[in-house]
Amino acid sequence: MSADLALDEALAAAVEFARSAVVDEVGAERVGEHLEVAMEGERLATHLFDCTSPGYRGWRWAVTLARTPDAQGPTVCDVVLLPGPDSLVAPQWVPWSDRVQPGDLGVGDVFPTSPQDPRLVAGFTDEDDLEGLGSLSPLAPSTWELGLGRARVLSPIGRDDAADRW
């Protein structure tokens, strides 16, 4: 909302028109008092109304109105519910891998590995990767399925870690 725009008197006076737009959408019981009108652009203003729904304390109904230079009255562009300065909103999103705390995982729970895990390397994902291995191994590529189709398999570091655990 820009403070340097001059207030359009026709749009500012359309409080009841804006209120009726909100009431048509959500019903009169959810619309409180008119809080303010702010100019968004030339001949574009937003009226804010208090939301009286118990679950949305501090939220505001915003009705954006516009008018053309030769119009008799305003037109409703948008009716939305926006958080106000005192509203309850969700906290900033944190990736799940950063939210997991000690004790969140139990026996049998599997914690996905990081894409940069040094214990894993790219596996064979296509039979084209096996080209030429038939002559190097007694196992033919059609019967050799170790890791075939898996995106990642154990690296030498991963095998050493597994051997140490066992």
C-alpha positions as CSV (number, residue, x, y, z in Angstrom):
1,M,0.0,0.0,0.0
2,S,1.5,3.2,-1.1
3,A,1.4,6.3,1.1
4,D,2.4,8.8,-1.7
5,L,-0.8,8.3,-3.7
6,A,-3.6,10.8,-3.4
7,L,-6.8,9.4,-1.8
8,D,-9.5,8.9,-4.4
9,E,-12.6,10.3,-2.8
10,A,-15.0,8.2,-4.8
11,L,-13.3,5.0,-3.7
12,A,-12.7,6.1,-0.2
13,A,-16.5,6.8,0.2
14,A,-17.4,3.3,-1.0
15,V,-17.2,1.8,2.4
16,E,-20.7,0.2,2.4
17,F,-20.2,-1.0,-1.2
18,A,-17.0,-2.8,0.0
19,R,-18.7,-4.1,3.1
20,S,-21.5,-5.6,0.9
21,A,-18.9,-7.4,-1.2
22,V,-17.4,-9.1,1.9
23,V,-20.9,-9.9,3.3
24,D,-21.9,-11.5,0.0
25,E,-18.8,-13.8,0.2
26,V,-18.8,-14.7,3.9
27,G,-21.9,-13.5,5.7
28,A,-22.5,-10.5,7.9
29,E,-21.6,-12.3,11.1
30,R,-17.9,-12.5,10.1
31,V,-17.4,-8.9,9.1
32,G,-16.6,-6.3,11.7
33,E,-15.9,-2.6,11.6
34,H,-14.2,-0.7,8.8
35,L,-10.6,-0.2,9.8
36,E,-9.0,1.8,7.0
37,V,-8.8,2.5,3.3
38,A,-5.5,2.6,1.5
39,M,-4.6,3.5,-2.1
40,E,-2.9,0.7,-4.0
41,G,-2.5,2.6,-7.3
42,E,-4.3,5.2,-9.4
43,R,-8.0,4.6,-9.0
44,L,-7.3,1.4,-7.0
45,A,-8.0,1.2,-3.3
46,T,-8.3,-1.4,-0.6
47,H,-10.8,-1.3,2.3
48,L,-9.9,-3.3,5.4
49,F,-12.6,-4.7,7.7
50,D,-12.1,-6.5,11.0
51,C,-12.7,-10.3,10.8
52,T,-15.0,-11.4,13.7
53,S,-14.5,-15.2,13.2
54,P,-13.2,-16.7,16.5
55,G,-10.4,-18.6,14.8
56,Y,-9.1,-15.5,13.0
57,R,-8.5,-13.0,15.7
58,G,-6.5,-10.1,14.3
59,W,-7.1,-11.0,10.7
60,R,-8.7,-8.5,8.3
61,W,-11.0,-8.7,5.3
62,A,-9.4,-6.8,2.4
63,V,-11.7,-5.6,-0.4
64,T,-9.9,-4.1,-3.4
65,L,-12.0,-1.7,-5.4
66,A,-11.2,0.0,-8.7
67,R,-12.9,2.6,-10.9
68,T,-12.4,3.9,-14.4
69,P,-12.4,7.7,-15.0
70,D,-15.8,7.7,-16.6
71,A,-17.4,5.0,-14.3
72,Q,-20.5,5.8,-12.1
73,G,-19.2,3.6,-9.3
74,P,-16.4,1.3,-8.2
75,T,-15.9,-2.3,-9.2
76,V,-14.8,-5.1,-6.8
77,C,-11.5,-6.6,-7.9
78,D,-10.8,-8.9,-4.9
79,V,-12.0,-10.0,-1.5
80,V,-9.4,-11.8,0.6
81,L,-8.6,-12.5,4.2
82,L,-5.2,-11.1,5.3
83,P,-3.3,-11.4,8.6
84,G,-3.1,-8.2,10.6
85,P,-0.3,-7.1,13.0
86,D,-1.9,-9.0,15.9
87,S,-2.9,-12.1,14.0
88,L,-1.8,-15.6,14.8
89,V,0.1,-17.0,11.9
90,A,2.2,-20.2,11.3
91,P,5.9,-20.0,12.2
92,Q,8.5,-19.8,9.5
93,W,8.9,-23.1,7.7
94,V,11.8,-25.3,8.7
95,P,12.9,-28.3,6.7
96,W,12.0,-31.6,8.4
97,S,15.7,-32.6,8.5
98,D,16.4,-29.6,10.7
99,R,13.3,-30.2,12.9
100,V,14.1,-33.8,13.9
101,Q,15.3,-34.0,17.5
102,P,17.0,-36.8,19.5
103,G,14.2,-39.1,20.6
104,D,11.9,-38.4,17.6
105,L,13.0,-41.7,15.9
106,G,12.3,-45.1,17.4
107,V,13.5,-48.6,16.7
108,G,12.8,-49.5,13.1
109,D,12.3,-45.9,11.9
110,V,14.2,-45.0,8.8
111,F,15.8,-41.6,8.5
112,P,16.5,-40.7,4.8
113,T,20.1,-40.0,4.0
114,S,21.5,-36.7,2.7
115,P,22.1,-36.4,-1.0
116,Q,25.7,-35.6,-0.2
117,D,26.2,-38.6,2.1
118,P,29.8,-40.0,1.5
119,R,28.6,-43.5,2.4
120,L,26.6,-43.7,-0.9
121,V,27.6,-43.4,-4.5
122,A,25.6,-43.5,-7.7
123,G,24.4,-47.0,-8.6
124,F,23.7,-48.6,-11.9
125,T,20.4,-47.2,-13.1
126,D,20.3,-48.6,-16.6
127,E,21.6,-51.7,-18.4
128,D,23.7,-49.4,-20.6
129,D,25.8,-48.8,-17.5
130,L,26.7,-52.5,-17.6
131,E,28.0,-52.5,-21.2
132,G,31.3,-54.3,-21.4
133,L,31.0,-55.9,-17.9
134,G,29.9,-59.2,-19.3
135,S,33.5,-60.0,-20.4
136,L,34.9,-58.9,-17.0
137,S,32.6,-60.9,-14.8
138,P,31.4,-64.5,-14.8
139,L,28.0,-63.0,-14.2
140,A,26.2,-61.9,-17.3
141,P,24.6,-58.4,-17.1
142,S,21.1,-59.9,-17.5
143,T,21.6,-62.0,-14.3
144,W,23.7,-59.5,-12.3
145,E,21.2,-57.4,-10.4
146,L,23.4,-56.1,-7.5
147,G,22.4,-52.5,-7.3
148,L,20.7,-52.5,-10.7
149,G,17.9,-49.9,-10.7
150,R,19.0,-48.4,-7.5
151,A,19.9,-44.7,-7.6
152,R,22.6,-45.0,-4.9
153,V,24.6,-47.9,-3.4
154,L,27.2,-48.2,-0.7
155,S,30.5,-46.6,-1.3
156,P,33.8,-48.1,0.0
157,I,33.4,-45.8,3.0
158,G,29.8,-47.0,3.5
159,R,30.9,-50.6,3.3
160,D,33.6,-50.0,5.9
161,D,31.1,-48.3,8.2
162,A,28.7,-51.2,7.8
163,A,31.5,-53.8,8.5
164,D,32.5,-51.9,11.7
165,R,28.9,-52.0,12.9
166,W,28.6,-55.7,12.3
